[in-house]
Amino acid sequence: MKPMLPLHFPLKGTSLIEASAGTGKTYTLAALYVRLVLGQGGEQAFPKALLPPEILVVTFTNAATLELRDRIRQNLAKSAEVFRGAETKDQFTLDLVAEYPDAEARESAAIRLERAADWMDEAAIYTIHGWAQRVLTMFAFDSNSAFNQTLADSENDILAEAARDYWRIHCSQLPAAVAEQIGSVLVSPTKLQGWAKKLVGRDLGLCWQGSEIDQGIPPEKLKAAIQQWLAACQDAESKLLLTWRESGSAVVDELNQTLEAGSFNGTRVKAAKLAESIAAMNLWIEDGLSVPAQSVIEYLVFDQSKMKKGQQAPLHAADSIMRAYLDIRANRPNLAPVVGHALGWIADRFESLKSQVGLLDFNDLLLKLRAGLRGKRGAQLALRIRDLYPVAMIDEFQDTDAVQFEIFNRIYGELDKQADSPYAWLMIGDPKQAIYSFRGADIHTYLSARKQVQDSLYTLDTNYRSSKSVVTAVNCLFEHADTKSQGAFLFSQPDEASPLPFTPIKAKGLEQSVTIGGDSLQGLRLMHLELSDETSADQYRERLARYTAERIATLLAGSAEARVLVGDKPLVASDIAILVRSGREAAAVRAALNELSIGSVYLSDKESIYQSNEALDLWRILQAVANPRSQALVLSALASPLLGMDRNWLAQLRDDEVAWEGEAQRFIELQLLWRRTNIAALVQRLISEFNLPQRLRGRLGDASERTLTNMLHLGEILQRHSQSLDGELGLIRHLGEMIKQPQGASEEQLVRMESDAGRVQVITLHKSKGLEYPLVFIPYGVSSRKASIGEDGLVFREGDRAQLELLNSQASSKVKEEKEAADLERLQEDIRLLYVGLTRAKYCCWLGIANIRGVADSAFASLMSVSGKGEALAESLQNALVQLNQSDAIALEAVDESSAPVRKVSVIETPLIPARQLERAVVQERWWVTSYSAIASRVESSSDAFDESLALSLAGEQDNGTPINSAINEFEQAKAGTIHAFERGAVPGNFLHELLESAALLGFEQVAQDSTLLETLIPLESLPERWQAERGMLLNWLQATLVADLQLGSNSQLQSLQLYQPEMEFLFAAHEVDLEQLDVLCHQAINPELQRPKLKHDQVNGMLKGFIDLTFVDNDQYWVCDYKSNWLGPDANSYDLQAMSQALVEHRYDLQLMIYLLALHRMLLARDSEYRANPQLGYETRVGGALYVYLRGFPEGAGVLKNRPDYQFVEQMDQLFRGEC
């Protein structure tokens, strides 16, 4: 490798710069950018000066593009100032200016640099995917791409649909016995989705139990072979069953005699297990159905391995039949090709589904660009890209993969390094920091590229980030390891040059240092537990977390006394980073920090707001708000850690009806608020309604800030998603799905507080790459996790190709080799990950060491050749520490279990800045999803405050306007033990509704005719204690309700209905509906002679949604039915036409009736062509109308109110909601 000198680096052809950690990679890119803008360098210069849009800079994250753009802009501007005489200490810039001795030339260069700095907003600095999308759009004809492409954040939903499609098309039609066998390998659509996701965008071979799947076979083509095999199995089972019936007792006697004689190998044959196997066989002959598991039969077949030395294996009467049966079972047709077919089919279906909706994912962008470059017009496409971007600089090249490398290689890689070459391709990266294989990065691609440009390989060899002691310590650790036959990074092969050598880095050194009382704190410090005995995993996490926290507490306490300084400034918490590998490790160190009152923040690439406790609590609360009459949901919300209601209060709510009504009322108000406004407003109201700031502060202290921030952040995210989701239930379902399976961690899902910047930074090793901290702790320096075949398989490398093993097999030596290959790659990346962690430190780094299970598989053990078991392992580990301690840059710190008490760190309260006052009115959102209840709540009142009685009325539970005392007297007159004397209110009313909904889902007819099924709907243990004595009455009421006449003139009953749909949902647009016009229309259509509360002057604009209790067909006519649990009087006589009509209009059920009929009308228009051809005739002949069933009077032949307004009113209603009135 050649040293890289920015001023003289050849800007032509293809080159690779290896930039170790801290050697100034970004600085170098910015310097070369200046040279390209100026066209400087003589023979090493690019043939012409370039402008920012002509210099392509590609990196792999949005954050990196922003940083590069800013650094390059600043460098261009500062360089222009130096060309005009400003002072600088930067040697490159001074040497560059010296190349322009003429004042006029310097001024011309300054002008060009200034213009380039001003033009940086148009600079071609992109992420790899952003650039690919841009190229595909610009050169759509050459790349055979669409001009307009929609980029999907996640393909999970489409991939899941493709997997379900395969299951439905290829598996669900098979005979049950065949499907069971196919299902044993395919498992489920979810399993297929997981496997398929591993393959998306990657060139992986498929393996099944160590054997490669060469081709796929559809399940239906194996049906005959499977059926033949099943028949053979059945025949063998029958023979075995017959043999055991005839000879089983003799076999048992023979085996027991052999057992008593002590002839069995005690480790292979256990008396208890033998007895269990015999019992399973005997059970089979008793019922003829309970076929024993294959392992049972295998246990009863004996060979010499199960016998003591010199003893003969018993050849009992069933032995040969059992062996024949096992042989047949073992010869099942090979089903692995079905897996290959499934995954290939799903991949094709996945692409087809995306194409149908015009979606691309990030992988598609690269694959389409590669396909374009491979296609007939590929050479022309490559030329057009080169002409647009004559120079390409690829940052973080170690994170590339085969597809990305092929793209740039086809565009730039075939060019020779000629003096007049009009193009250049520069790659810059550090293979020692290739740690993103889980994102698809492939270090083997990098190494292949490295070999390809061996003659143009350069290196940055001086570290500017860290102190000399840190650089020396890292050199010591890795330089020693590189002397091994496999090298430090385990890539070396015998008699071959290492493709990934470790080259010691020089240290520029830092002017400042961290001092404690004047003494410098530097280098690498190994904090180790006692190594003589193995430490448990829990102790390892707990003790090193506690020691780390105590060490930090001591440093911060010293800083408060001005004894611990970074340069001449006191050390602060944000100067310290703790690097971990997992959320579990982060939780351990944060808990230890919290015990000492040290604030911390956890930063992770996998971090998502949906994984927070607040997300789960908010999901519970939203369920309760959407269903405020469900006591179970409301109590669950109140008991959540977020609301944290006292258990005594929760118990009182269960027993005290008045208290419960009050709490339910609060959730009804919240529901109305949600429907009137939006989810963000609801979250704000929750915070104030339950006084969360004060209550959480009392329980959580400073942590309450994070809780409230998460709540507000969730409100903002859900508000954005509410625009594309179907109402309240859709939003709740979306939140639940994201909690169950977060789809990555986009910027939207992460939130940072200003106070986070002043806390100890707990960060994953992967996320720490590219960052630097004065002090770094890596408490779990010997953590490791061997590769294994998980739920979605195991990726390993065989030769030059990556493979995916789908199924584990303990018996397969090939699978064992696959695991070893995968584990080697895991260890290689762990070593690189440790390198990344150690090089984050500027002044000092602590590394935790312990003798734990699996320590020999860790990166540290590999570097220091630690091996062995038991005492040998402990000695090897101790020798490694002694050897490292010989370096002046490495020190040991023993973690003593009896550490001295550490005082808590004082928290300095920062005064809050007063919030800015709102100076202008907030423009209310004029589009929302509403419902009948929300509209009906807008009645004229003497006060705009929430009307409690109205809310209960809308819930269908308020009495019909009878004076309270009179109503109480009438209620007392109701006959005990009847539905008329059953409790009134929201809770019992909701209970009756749910009973009928459950009966509908099970089938009205089945429930009515099956008393056992009927009783399961009202289990005694589920009833509140006060209702348990009335269970019999409720069962009788439900039975009578199912068989009562619906009074439709056809002797129809609920149990006789054949076509019906409970809780039918509807959703349709409401275009600026004037509520006064709606009010007048409903009044004219429904009982115009009766007075009713008027709706306020207002508008509804958005969507109207709701659920109809029951929609059914009777005598070829459609009906909508709504259950009403209103109490109108002490007996069935109270439910006459006049009383029911009065209740209908008083509670504004007339509005509900018209909305339901409009929903039915629109459904028939959409689905019935005859109805659509003549809507008026269709309505008059096919629509029966609306049925209001008052549940307390219905079983006794009363309580049925029918109404069908004239067609003209339904048509006017339709026009009103379409905005045509």
C-alpha positions, 0 to 999 in steps of 0.5 A: 500500500502507498501512503495517501498524500491529498495534494499529490493523489492521482485523480484519475482511473480507479483507486482505493484508499484505506482509512483506519479509524481516526485518520481523517477520511472525511477531511481527505474527501473534502481536500480532494473535492477542493482539488477537483473544483480547482483542477489542481495537481499537474499530471495527477490532476483531473483533466478539467476543473469540475463543478459540484453537480459533476462530482458524485459523492456517495455514502450510505446514510442520510446523516452522512450525506448532510455531514459531508455536504456541510464539511465540504462547503465549509472547506471550500469557503475557508480555502477561498479565504486562505487564497485571499490571505487569511491565516490557517494552520492546515498544512494541506491548504497552505501547500495548495495555495503555494501551488499558485504563486501568482496573485491573479491565479490565487484570486481566480482560484478563490472565486472558483472555490466561493462559487462552488461553496455557493453551489453546494445545495446542488452538489451531487452528494447522495445516499446510494439509494437516493442516487440510484433513484435519481439515475433511474428517473433521469435515464428512464429509457436507458434503464427501462424504468418508470418516470414516476416511482413510489418508494416504500419504506417497508415491504413487509405487508406486501411480502406477507400477502405474497406468502399468504397467496402461496399458502392459499393457492398451493396448500389450502386445496390439497387433501388434509393428510397431504397438506399436513405433510407439506405443512411440516416443512413450510410450517406457515405463511409467517414462516415463509415470509421470514425465509423470503425476507432473508432472500429479498435483494440477495443472491443466496443459495438455499440449503435444507438440512445440509443439502442444497435445493437445486430446483423447486417442485410445486406441492401438487406434483408431490401429492401422489407420492405423498399419498402412496407413502401415507398408505404405506405408513398406514399399512405398516401401522396396521401390521404393527398394531396387530402384532402388538395386540397379539405379542405385546404382553410377551414383548413386555415380559421379555424387556422387563426380564432384560431390564431386571437382569441389568443387561441394558446400557443404563445411559441409553435405556432408562426404566422410567422411559421404557415404561412410558414407551410400553404404556404408549403402545398399550394405550394404542391397542386399547383405543386404536387411535393414539398412534405412538410418536416415532420416538416411542417406537425407536425406543423399543428397537434395540441394538448393541449400542443400547446394551452392556458389553457382552450382552445381546440385544433382545429380538422381540416379536415386534422388532422386525415389524417396528424396524420396517415401520421406522424404515417406511417413516424414514423414506418420506418423499423429499419435500425440500424442493417444495420449499424451493418452489415456495420461496421462488414463487413468493419472490415472483409474486412479491415483485408482481404485487409491487408492480401492480401498485407501482411500488419500489423498495430500496433493494429494487432501486439497486437491482433495477439499475444493475439490470439496466447496466446489464441490458442491451442499452447498458453501455450507453447508460453507463456512458451517460452516467459517466458524462453526468458524473465524471468523478465518483467518490464512494465513501464508507466503501467497506459497507458495500455489497455485490450489487452496489460494487457491480453497478459502479464497476460497470460504470467506471471500473473498465477505465484505464489510468491514462493521463487523458482519462476523462473519468475517475472512480475513488473508493474510500473505506476501512475493512476493519470497520465492516460491521453491518452484515445484518444490513447486507454489507459484504466484506468479501465484496470489498476484499475482491475490489481491493484485490482488483485495484491492488496497484492503486491501493493507498492508505491513511496512516496517521490517527488524529482522533485519539491520544497516543496512548489509546492508539498504542494500546489498540496497536498492541492488541491487534498487532500481536494478534496479526502474528497468528497464522490466521491474522488478527481478523482471521482472513489469512491463508497459508502461503498467501498474503493476508487480504486484511492485514493489520497495519499499525497506525501512527499517532499525531497525538492530542494537545489536551488530555483528561487529568485527575488531580493533575495526573493523566488518565489515558490508554486502555484499562482492562476492568476484570472480575476474578478470573479463577472461577467462571462467572454467571451471565447475570453476575457478569452483567450486574457487577460490571454494570455496577463497577462502570457506574461507580467509576463514572460517579467517581469521575463526575464527583471529582469533576464537580470539585474541579479535579477531573478535567478535559483540558482545562474544562471540568468533565461532564456526563456527555463526555462519557459513552458506554458502548453495549451490544444489546438492549439487555446490556444497556438496561443493566448499565442504565439501571446501575447509573440510575441508582447513583442518580446519573442521567443517561440516554440510550441510542440504538439503530434498533430503537423505536418509539413503538418498543417503549412502555408508553406505546403499549400503555397508550394502546390500552388507553385508546382501546378504552377510549374507543370502547368507553362502556367496556369496564374491562378495557377501562380498568385495564387502561387505568391500571396501566403504568402510565395512568397508574391508578391506585388498586383500591380505587380500581377495586372501588370502580368494580363495586361502586356503580356511581364511581364507575359511571363517573369514570366511564363518563370521563372516557365517553368525553374523551371518545367524543373529543377524539371524534371531534378533533384528532388523536394528537388532541386526545393525547394532549387531553390525556396528559392534562386530564390525568395530571400526568406531569405532576403524578409522573414526576412524583413516581419517576423523578427525572425519568418523567420527562422521557415518558411525557416526551414519548407520549407526545411523540406517539401522538404526532406519529399517530396523527400523521398515520391517521390520514391514511387509516380507517378511523379509530379502530384502524389507528388502534390496530396499526399501533398494536401491529407496530408494537408487536412487530416494529418495522425498523426504526425510521427517523420518525420513530426516534425522538431525542430531547435537548436534555439527552445531550447532557447525559451519559451516552449509552450507545450500541457498538454498531451505532457508535461507528463514526462517533468519538468520545473523550472517555469510553466504557465497553463493560461487556468486552467478552460477550459473544453469541455463537451462530445458530439456525434461527427462525429465519435460517442461517446465512453462511459462506461456502466458497465464493457464494453465500448460502441460506440454511433453512432447517437445523439438523443435529445429525447432519455433519454438513449442517455442523460445517455450515454452523462452523462457517457461519460462526467464523464469520460471526467471530470475524465481525465481532473482532471488527466490532471490538476494533470500532469500539476501542477506536471511539475513545479520544483519551481513555477506554475501559474494557470489561473482562470476565471468565464467563461461559462462551468467553473462548468464543469472544473477539477478545479471546481470539485476539489474545489466543485465549482457549481451553476449558476450566482451569486451563481457560482461566489460566489462559485468560490470566496470561493474556491480561498479564501480557497486555499489562506489559504495555505502558498504554494498558493497565488493569483494574480489578473489580472488587465485589466489596467496593466502597460506597459511592455517593450519588451524583448531585443533580443540578436543576436547570431553570426552565425557559418560559414557554412562548405565548400563542399570539394567533388563533389556531386554525381548526382542522376542517376534515375529520372522521365522525360518527352518528354519536358525534353528530347527535351530540351537537344539540342546542343547549344553554351551555357549550359544556359537555352534557352528561345526560346527553352522552348517556342518551346517545349511548342508548341507556338514559330513561325517556325523560320521565322525572327522576323520582317518578322513574325510580318509583316506576322502576321499583314497581318492576317485577323482580326476576324479570328483565324489567327489574334488571339494572339500568345504565351503560354497563348492563346495556352494553352487556345485553348488546354484547350477548346478542352480538356473540349469539350472532357470531355463533349463529342465532339458530345454533344458540337458540337450539343448543342450551349448552351453547346458550349457557356458555355465553353467560358463564357465572364466573364472568358476571359481576357478583351483583348479577350472579343471582340473575343469571337464570333470568338472563338466560331465559331472556336471551332464549326468549329474545332469539325466538320472539317474533320480529313482527315483520308479517312473516313470523320471522325470528332471530333464530330463523334468519339465514342471511345476516351480518352483525356489526356491519361497518360502513364508511362514506364521505360527508362533503360539508354537510350542513347540520341544520339541513340534516336536522330538518330532513330527519324531522320531515322523514321520521315522525314529523308530528313529534318535537325533538332536540335541534342540532346546532348550526355546524358542518360535518366534513370528512368521513362518516363511519359506524357499525349497524347492530344487525343487517339481515334479509327477510322475505327478499328484503333488506333490514337494518336493526338496532338494539336499544336497552332503554328502560321505558317502564316497569313492564312490556306494556310500557313499550307501545308505539307512542313511547318508543316513537317518543324515545326515538326522537328524544334521543335523536335515533331518527338521525341514526335511522336515516344514516343506517338506511343511507349506508344500506342504500349505498351498499346496494347501489354498489353491489346490486346491478338491478338496484342500481338500474332503478334505485327508487324501485329497488328501494321500495321493493328490496328495502324493508326499512329500519327495525328498532328492537327495545330489548326489555319489551321484545321477548314479551311481544312488544318493543319493536318499532319499524320505520321506512321513510319515503325514498325521496328522503333517502335520496335527499340524504344521499345528495346532502352527504355528496355535497349536492344540497 
